[in-house]
Amino acid sequence: MSTPSDQAAPPSEPVVSSNDRNLAMLTHLSGFVLYVIMPLVVWLMHKDRPEKSYLTGEAKEALNFQITMLIAWVVSGILQVILIGFLLMAIVWVANLIFCVIAAAKVSADGHYRYPFTLRLVN
C-alpha cells in the first residue's frame, strides 16, 4: 500500500519568465545578423546561473547552429575557387535566415527549438 508521501511528484517544467523567453527569441533571431556574437554573449553571461538554465540552453543551441553556419561559410569560401562556392554560400545564407526565423517563432510560441543538421560543439 502506498501513501501519498511515497509517490514522487512528477517533475514540472521550470517557469520561464517572459524576459528570458524574449531574450532567447532575440538570441535565435540575431543569428543571421550577428552570427555567433549574441548567442556567445548571452551564454557566457548566464551559464553559471542555475535559474537561467532555459536561457543558457537556448543560447547554446543558437551558438552551436551559428558555429555550424560559420564552418559552412568557410567551406563555401574555399570552394569559390572552383565556382561552386558562390552557390553554396547563397544556400548557406538562406538556410541560416530561414532556420533563425523558425527558431525564433518556435521559442516564442512554445519555448524550445532544436536546430537540425547542427554540430553540438558547445555543451
NORNORSUL-V593655 format. One record per helix or strand of 3 or more residues. SS is the DSSP state (hx for helix, st for strand). FROM is the first residue (numbers start at 1). LEN is the number of residues. If there is no record, write none. Layout:
SS,FROM,LEN + SS,FROM,LEN
This chain:
hx,18,12 + hx,31,4 + hx,36,11 + hx,50,33 + hx,84,27
